[in-house]
């Protein structure tokens, strides 16, 4: 078929408007943070999700406790009494990092890890964020006005702390998602 050259731009424009008109547009709806607390999730009808980051924070479990004598000074005062001299028996609470987490999936396919791995999910996609909990292996029961030191920060604390061995620590990925409405 031999089309005159002057008709080509007109046909191209008509075709372009037809294709672009069929695409619709996206309107920001909300930002979401998803973890395993309500998994699985389904992308609602008339919406798309843009996963902007798939990451997890470092979770810790109580691995051991011990007691030691803490000495107080002007730079390290007793957190319970404010004393800047003397010593007190304190409890060291030692935490260890939980292991890795299971990767989330979209319709059964594993999602990538990290930032910069943008993933678009259409309506009806089922997103599973599995839990990989770890378990406290030690117990601690410290009452009011008792000094403790947390090995994660080396900070001295003065607050009640109660953790039972065998209790679980939630441990899952966190998906950062932007939800868009599809506007026809």
C-alpha positions in Angstrom: 0.0 0.0 0.0 1.4 3.3 -1.1 0.3 6.2 1.2 1.0 9.8 0.1 3.7 11.3 2.4 1.5 14.2 3.5 -1.0 11.8 5.1 1.6 10.1 7.2 1.8 12.8 9.9 -2.0 13.0 10.2 -2.2 9.2 10.6 0.6 9.2 13.1 -1.1 11.8 15.2 -4.4 10.0 15.2 -2.7 6.7 16.1 -0.7 8.4 18.9 -3.8 10.1 20.5 -5.7 6.8 20.4 -2.9 4.9 22.1 -2.2 7.6 24.7 -5.9 8.1 25.4 -6.2 4.4 26.2 -3.4 4.5 28.8 -5.2 6.5 31.5 -3.2 8.3 34.2 -2.1 7.7 37.7 -3.0 9.8 40.7 -1.2 9.5 44.0 -3.3 7.9 46.7 -1.2 7.1 49.7 2.2 5.9 51.0 2.3 2.5 52.7 4.8 0.6 54.9 4.0 -3.1 54.8 5.4 -5.8 57.0 4.3 -9.3 58.0 1.7 -8.1 60.5 -1.3 -8.3 58.0 0.3 -10.4 55.2 -0.7 -11.3 52.6 -1.8 -8.1 51.0 -3.7 -7.6 47.7 -3.3 -4.6 45.4 -6.9 -3.2 45.3 -8.9 -2.9 42.1 -8.4 0.3 40.2 -4.9 0.9 41.8 -1.3 0.1 41.2 1.5 -0.2 43.7 5.1 1.1 43.2 7.5 -0.7 45.6 10.3 1.9 46.1 12.3 -0.1 48.8 12.4 -3.5 50.2 14.5 -3.6 53.4 14.6 -4.8 57.0 15.8 -3.2 60.2 18.1 -5.2 62.3 16.1 -6.9 65.0 17.7 -8.3 68.2 17.0 -11.0 70.7 18.1 -11.2 74.3 21.0 -13.7 74.4 22.3 -13.3 77.9 22.5 -11.2 81.1 25.1 -10.7 83.7 25.8 -8.4 86.7 28.7 -6.0 87.2 29.7 -3.1 89.3 29.1 0.2 87.6 31.1 3.2 88.8 29.6 6.7 88.5 31.3 9.9 87.6 30.5 13.4 86.3 30.6 12.1 82.8 28.7 8.9 83.6 26.1 9.6 86.3 23.8 7.0 87.8 20.7 7.1 85.6 18.4 6.3 88.5 19.7 8.6 91.2 21.8 11.1 89.3 24.8 10.4 91.6 28.2 11.3 90.2 30.2 9.2 92.6 30.1 5.7 94.1 29.2 2.4 92.5 26.1 0.3 92.0 25.4 -3.3 91.0 24.0 -3.2 87.5 22.6 -5.7 85.0 24.1 -6.0 81.6 21.5 -7.1 79.0 23.2 -8.6 75.9 21.4 -8.7 72.6 22.4 -10.5 69.4 21.2 -9.9 65.9 18.4 -12.0 64.5 19.2 -13.9 61.4 18.2 -12.9 57.9 14.6 -12.6 56.8 12.7 -14.5 54.1 12.2 -12.5 50.9 8.7 -11.1 50.1 6.9 -12.4 47.0 4.5 -11.0 44.5 2.2 -13.7 43.1 4.7 -16.3 44.3 7.8 -14.6 42.7 10.5 -13.4 45.0 11.0 -9.6 45.1 14.5 -8.1 45.1 16.2 -6.6 48.1 17.3 -3.0 48.7 16.6 0.4 47.2 16.7 1.2 43.6 14.8 -2.0 42.8 11.5 -0.3 41.8 8.7 -2.7 41.1 5.3 -1.9 39.8 2.4 -4.2 40.8 -1.0 -4.2 39.1 -4.4 -4.6 40.7 -5.0 -8.1 42.0 -1.4 -8.9 42.7 -1.0 -10.8 46.0 2.0 -9.7 48.1 3.3 -12.0 50.8 5.7 -10.6 53.4 6.8 -13.7 55.4 8.0 -13.6 59.0 11.3 -15.0 60.1 11.0 -14.5 63.8 13.8 -15.3 66.2 13.4 -16.2 69.9 14.8 -14.7 73.1 17.2 -17.3 74.6 17.5 -15.6 78.0 15.2 -13.9 80.5 15.5 -10.7 82.4 13.3 -9.1 85.0 14.6 -5.8 86.2 12.4 -3.6 88.4 12.0 0.1 88.8 15.1 2.0 89.9 17.5 -0.7 88.9 20.4 0.1 86.6 20.9 -1.8 83.4 23.2 -1.4 80.4 22.1 -2.3 76.9 25.0 -3.7 74.9 23.5 -2.4 71.6 24.1 1.2 72.6 26.2 0.9 75.8 23.8 3.3 77.4 22.8 3.0 81.1 19.1 2.8 81.7 16.8 3.1 84.7 13.5 1.5 83.7 11.7 -1.8 84.3 12.6 -4.4 81.7 10.9 -7.8 81.5 11.8 -10.3 78.7 11.0 -14.0 78.9 13.1 -16.7 77.3 11.2 -18.3 74.5 9.2 -15.2 73.5 9.5 -14.3 69.9 10.9 -11.2 68.2 9.0 -10.2 65.0 11.4 -10.1 62.1 10.3 -9.3 58.6 11.1 -7.2 55.6 9.5 -3.7 55.3 8.1 -2.7 51.9 7.9 1.0 51.2 5.1 1.4 48.7 3.4 4.3 46.9 -0.2 3.5 45.9 -1.8 5.2 42.9 -5.3 5.4 41.7 -5.8 4.6 38.0 -7.7 7.4 36.3 -9.2 6.3 33.0 
